[in-house]
Amino acid sequence: MANSRNIPNHLAWTIISTVLGTLLCCPLGLLGIVGIVYSSKVDRLANADDVAAAQNASGNAKTWAIVATVLAAIGLLTNIWFRMHGGSEALLHQIQAMQAASGK
């Protein structure tokens, strides 16, 4: 039997990645909430000596934390790229140029 104290709940990781994923990417970052729910189950299950379920919840929490982290990274890279290429003003000029070209 595994020691229930050694089962990571990944709670801090899921919270941070969910917040960053939502702020940097889009509402899809809120998928990390699923990881927060699983993270909150780990300790309760481990304290109830349901080690298999606690390990399963820990694995699910880690998976969803990875998803939220990837979304945060995509959002960060997108924001960096967007800022490096002129931001919203450059985008507006590009849209106006395309509209003017299609209007001729």
C-alpha angles and dihedrals in degrees: 000000000000120000107257090214090067096060109105116220096198089212098142092047094050093048094048094044092047093052093045093043091053095045097042103034120021142280087300085080085074087076084086088075087077087059091049090054092051091045091055090053096055100076093040092052093044091051088051088055091245092135096165093053091045091052090048091050090047091053092048091048090051092050093052091044088055090050092051091045092052090049090050091050092049090049092049093049091046091051092048091049091046092051093045091054097054103280123236095334092060090046091052091051090049092051091048091050091051091048091049091049093050092048094062 
